[in-house]
Amino acid sequence: MIFGLTLCLQGQVLQMGEASEGFVPMFNGRDFGRWEGDEQVWQIERDRIWGSTDKLTGRKRSLALVHRGERYQEFELRRELWVQSEDRGEGVMDGPFVEISDSRKLLKANEWMEYKLLCKDGKMTVSVNGEVKQDDLPATAQAGLVAFEIEAVPAMEVRLRTIRIKKIR
């Protein structure tokens, strides 16, 4: 059984079969390329994008890492995500949430997760590790840039790798 195998093409990473499905990598594992963000927050470490706000003081706003490439309207975005969080006991986790629209869902902390966002026909679907977490969320009718955001308060840490996208239209 082949499990978790990746295919490297010109220094860029895609999961097996994704190239034939039309996916293209958005992060090469070496440098930011077209990604722009605050260097105090966003760094590259061991083929991963690492975002942390634990050293920021006095900032009470979200900080984004923006891909200054193509604008997308209908697409499927896949990424591997690691969220650093603390277990406070009795089923209470203290850490970041994934936020889409006005809904909030807690992700599993301290492990790599496969996160998928599908925007099609004016709707968004969010899946984590193959399980649909949110469905039929309204999507904007306008094309836009891809960005990841991290909150400054409370301080948090997130890691991203193998970011890839497929344009539907």
N, C-alpha and C positions, 0 to 999 in steps of 0.2 A: 504494500500500500504506500503510495506517495502522498504525504501529508505536509502541508505548509511549504511546499516547494515554490521558490520564486525564480523568475527568469530575468536575467540582467541583460539589457540591451543598451550599449553605449553609455554605461554608467547609471542608467535609470532602471528602476525596479517596477515590475508588474508581476502580479500573481499569474500562475500557469493558466493559459487560455485567455487572459484578458486582452492581449493584443489583437487576437482574432475577433473579439467581441467589440472592438473599437475604442478601448480605453487607452489613454495616454497618461504618462506620469507627469505630475506637477512638481515633484521634488526629486532631485538626483542623489540625495544622500551626502553631498559634498559641500554645497554652498547654497545661498539663498536664491540665486538666479533672479527671477522676477518677483520674489517675495520681498516685501518691505515692512519693517516694524522697528520698534524702539529697541536698540541694542542692549539696554539695561534689562529688558524683559525677554527678548527672543535670542536664542543662540543655537548653534549646531554643535552637537556632541555625539560622536560615534554613530554616524549615519542617521541621526534623529534630530528633529527640531525640538528644542526644549524651551518651554516658556515658564517663567517663574516671577512672581511679584513679591516674594518674601523679603527682598531687600529694598523695596520701594517704600518711601515714607512720604506722608502728606498728599498722596494721590488718592483720589476717591472716584476714579472713573475706570471704565473698561479700556483695555489696550489691545489693539487689533494687529494681526499679521495679515497683510493684504497681498494678494497675487495680482500684480499689474500686467496681466496678460489679457486674454480674450474675455469678453463678457458672455455670460451664459444665461439662458432663460429656461430651457428644458434640458435636463442633464441627470446623470447619475454620478454622484461623488462617493468614492470609497476611500477610507483611511483607517489606519491602525492608530489607536488612541490609548494612552496610559494616563490615568487620573490619579494623582496622589491625594490620599485622604486619610483621615484618622477614625478609628473605631472607638466611639465613646461608650460602648457597652449598651446592653439592653436594646439592641437593634437600631441604635442611633449612630449615624455616620455624620461626621463633620467634614465637609469638603465641597468641591465644585459640583454643579449640576450641568446637564446639557439642556439648553433652553432653545426651543423652537417656538416662535410665535409667543402666545401667552401661557403655554403649557410648560411644566417642568417635570423632568423625570430624573431620578438619581441613577447614575451608572455605577457599576461595580468598581470599587477602588483597588488600586495597587495590582493591576494585571492588564495585559494587552487585550484590547477589544477591537473587533472589526465593526466599524461604524459606517453605515450607508445612508445617504440622503438621495432620494429620488424626487425630482421635480418634473412633473409631466401633467399636461392638460389642466393647468391651474391649481394643482394639488401637490402637496409634499407628503412623503412617507419616510419615516425614520426607523431604521432597523439597527439593532445592536446584537452582534454575534448570531445573525440570522433570524432573530426574533423581532417582529414588528412591535415597536414601542409606541409610535404615534402614526396615525393614518388620516388621510383626507384633510390635512391642514391646508388652509388657503395659501397659495403661492402668488407672488407678485406677477403681474402681466408684463413686467419690464425685465430686460436682460440686465445682469449686474455682475460685479466682480466676486470672486471667491475670497473669503476672509475667515480667519479664526480669531476668536476673542478670548481674553483672559481677564478675570476680575481682579482689581487691585485690593479690594476690601471684601471679604477677608483674603489674606494672602493665600495663593494657591500655586500649584505646579502641575504642568501638563506636558506630555511628550507626544509627538506625532511622527509617524513614519509611513512609508509606502502610500503616499497621497496620489490618487489617480482619478481621472474624470473621463466620462464619455458624453459627448454632446449628442443629444437626441434630435434637436432641430436647431 
